[in-house]
C-alpha cells in the first residue's frame, strides 16, 4: 500500500480507499466470529463524512465488539481532540483501539495515556533487528512496561525470523506479526 497511498492522498482518492477497505472488511467478517483490524489515519478521522460512514457501518452491522481500529501513529496526529472524540464514539460500539507504528518518530506518551488504547503495536523498525540490537531491546522493554501499566496488550511488527520471535517472546510481548508468523495475503 505504501506504493500508492501517497498518490491516493494527493489525488483525493484516499477516503474512497478507506471506505472500500471498511466495506470489504465488514462484509467479510459479518458472519464470522473473528476479530479484525482496520488501519485508519488521522486524515481519515479528520473527515466528518468518513467518520459518519464508519459509525453507520458499526450501527448497521452490529459487530463493533470484533473491530479493532489501528490508528497510525507514524503519520503524526495534529488534532488529538478529533481522535479522542472518534475513539469515544467507536468504543461506544464496543470497538477496540490499537496505536500502530508505536516507537517511530514522535510518540507522545501524554496523548497515548488519553487515547487509552487496547493495543500498542511496536514498530517494525525496533523489532526487525531486536535479536542483535541491545538498544532496540531496551526501548522495546520500556514500551512493554508502559503498555502493561496502561493495561494495553503489545504487538510486535516485523517478526521475520525465529531469532527475532524468540527475543519478542522473552520480552513478554503479547502478540507477533510478520513473515515468520504468516505472509501477507492479497485478499482478506
C-alpha positions as CSV (number, residue, x, y, z in Angstrom):
1,X,0.0,0.0,0.0
2,X,2.8,2.4,0.7
3,X,3.4,2.5,-3.1
4,X,0.1,4.0,-3.9
5,X,-1.3,5.7,-0.7
6,X,0.7,8.9,-1.1
7,X,-0.6,9.2,-4.7
8,X,-4.1,8.5,-3.4
9,X,-3.8,11.3,-0.8
10,X,-2.7,13.8,-3.4
11,X,-5.4,12.8,-5.9
12,X,-8.1,12.9,-3.2
13,X,-8.9,9.2,-3.5
14,X,-7.6,8.3,-0.1
15,X,-11.0,8.3,1.7
16,X,-12.5,6.2,-1.1
17,X,-9.9,3.6,-0.5
18,X,-10.6,3.7,3.2
19,X,-14.4,3.3,2.5
20,X,-13.7,0.3,0.3
21,X,-11.5,-1.4,2.9
22,X,-14.1,-0.8,5.6
23,X,-16.9,-2.1,3.4
24,X,-14.9,-5.2,2.3
25,X,-13.8,-6.0,5.9
26,X,-17.3,-5.6,7.3
27,X,-18.8,-7.8,4.6
28,X,-16.1,-10.4,5.1
29,X,-16.4,-10.7,8.8
30,X,-20.1,-10.0,9.2
31,X,-21.0,-13.7,9.7
32,X,-17.7,-14.8,11.3
33,X,-16.6,-14.8,14.9
34,X,-13.1,-13.5,14.4
35,X,-11.9,-10.1,15.4
36,X,-10.4,-8.0,12.7
37,X,-8.3,-4.8,12.3
38,X,-8.7,-1.8,10.1
39,X,-5.9,0.8,9.7
40,X,-7.1,4.3,10.0
41,X,-5.2,7.5,9.8
42,X,-5.6,10.9,11.4
43,X,-6.5,12.1,7.9
44,X,-9.4,9.6,7.9
45,X,-10.5,10.7,11.4
46,X,-10.5,14.4,10.3
47,X,-13.2,13.7,7.7
48,X,-16.6,14.0,9.3
49,X,-18.2,12.2,6.3
50,X,-15.9,9.3,6.7
51,X,-16.4,9.1,10.5
52,X,-20.2,9.1,9.9
53,X,-19.7,6.3,7.3
54,X,-17.8,4.3,9.9
55,X,-20.4,4.9,12.6
56,X,-23.2,3.9,10.2
57,X,-21.4,0.7,9.3
58,X,-20.9,-0.1,13.0
59,X,-24.6,0.5,13.7
60,X,-25.8,-1.4,10.7
61,X,-23.6,-4.5,11.1
62,X,-23.6,-4.7,14.9
63,X,-20.1,-6.2,15.0
64,X,-18.3,-3.4,16.8
65,X,-17.1,-5.8,19.6
66,X,-14.9,-7.5,17.0
67,X,-13.5,-4.5,15.2
68,X,-10.1,-3.1,16.1
69,X,-9.2,0.3,14.6
70,X,-5.4,0.7,14.2
71,X,-4.6,4.4,14.4
72,X,-1.4,5.1,12.5
73,X,0.8,6.9,15.0
74,X,3.7,7.3,12.5
75,X,1.7,9.7,10.3
76,X,1.5,12.2,13.1
77,X,-1.7,13.4,14.7
78,X,-2.3,17.1,14.6
79,X,-5.7,17.3,16.3
80,X,-5.9,14.9,19.2
81,X,-9.4,16.2,20.2
82,X,-10.8,14.8,16.9
83,X,-9.0,11.5,17.7
84,X,-10.3,11.4,21.3
85,X,-13.8,12.1,20.0
86,X,-13.6,9.4,17.4
87,X,-12.3,6.8,19.9
88,X,-15.1,7.6,22.3
89,X,-17.7,7.1,19.6
90,X,-16.3,3.8,18.3
91,X,-15.8,2.5,21.8
92,X,-19.5,3.1,22.3
93,X,-20.0,0.3,19.8
94,X,-17.6,-1.9,21.6
95,X,-14.7,-1.4,19.2
96,X,-11.1,-1.6,20.4
97,X,-8.2,0.7,19.5
98,X,-4.7,0.0,18.6
99,X,-1.9,2.5,18.2
100,X,0.1,1.4,15.2
101,X,3.8,2.0,14.5
102,X,4.4,3.0,18.1
103,X,8.0,3.9,18.7
104,X,8.6,5.8,15.5
105,X,9.1,9.5,15.2
106,X,7.1,11.4,17.7
107,X,5.5,9.1,20.3
108,X,3.7,11.4,22.7
109,X,3.2,9.4,25.9
110,X,0.8,12.0,27.3
111,X,-1.6,11.7,24.4
112,X,-1.3,7.9,24.4
113,X,-2.4,7.9,28.0
114,X,-5.5,9.9,27.0
115,X,-6.2,7.7,24.0
116,X,-6.5,4.6,26.3
117,X,-5.6,2.1,23.6
118,X,-6.4,-1.6,24.0
119,X,-3.2,-2.5,22.0
120,X,0.1,-0.9,21.2
121,X,1.8,-2.1,18.1
122,X,5.6,-1.8,18.4
123,X,7.0,-0.6,15.1
124,X,9.0,-2.9,13.0
125,X,12.0,-0.5,12.9
126,X,12.6,-1.5,16.6
127,X,11.7,-5.2,16.1
128,X,13.4,-6.2,12.9
129,X,16.9,-6.4,14.4
130,X,16.0,-6.8,18.0
131,X,17.9,-10.1,18.2
132,X,21.1,-8.2,17.6
133,X,20.4,-4.6,18.8
134,X,20.6,-4.1,22.6
135,X,19.3,-0.6,22.3
136,X,16.2,-1.8,20.5
137,X,15.7,-4.3,23.3
138,X,15.9,-1.6,25.9
139,X,13.4,0.7,24.2
140,X,11.1,-2.2,23.5
141,X,11.2,-3.3,27.1
142,X,10.3,0.2,28.2
143,X,7.3,0.2,25.7
144,X,6.1,-3.2,27.0
145,X,6.4,-1.9,30.6
146,X,4.5,1.3,29.7
147,X,1.8,-0.8,27.9
148,X,1.4,-3.1,30.9
149,X,0.9,-0.1,33.2
150,X,-1.9,1.1,30.8
151,X,-3.5,-2.3,30.7
152,X,-2.8,-2.5,26.9
153,X,-1.6,-5.6,25.1
154,X,1.5,-5.3,22.9
155,X,2.1,-6.5,19.3
156,X,5.5,-6.8,17.7
157,X,5.5,-5.9,14.0
158,X,8.1,-7.3,11.5
159,X,8.7,-10.6,13.3
160,X,10.6,-12.2,10.3
161,X,12.7,-14.9,11.9
162,X,12.8,-17.5,14.7
163,X,15.6,-15.5,16.4
164,X,13.5,-12.3,16.4
165,X,10.5,-14.2,17.6
166,X,12.4,-15.7,20.5
167,X,13.5,-12.3,21.7
168,X,10.0,-10.9,21.3
169,X,8.7,-13.8,23.5
170,X,11.4,-13.2,26.1
171,X,10.4,-9.6,26.3
172,X,6.8,-10.6,27.1
173,X,5.2,-9.0,24.1
174,X,1.7,-10.4,23.8
175,X,1.3,-10.9,20.1
176,X,3.6,-11.1,17.0
177,X,3.0,-10.4,13.3
178,X,5.4,-10.7,10.4
179,X,6.7,-13.2,7.8
180,X,7.8,-15.7,10.5
181,X,4.2,-16.0,11.6
182,X,2.5,-15.7,8.2
183,X,3.0,-13.9,4.9
184,X,0.5,-11.1,3.9
185,X,-2.3,-12.3,1.6
186,X,-3.7,-10.3,-1.4
187,X,-7.3,-10.8,-0.1
188,X,-8.8,-10.5,3.4
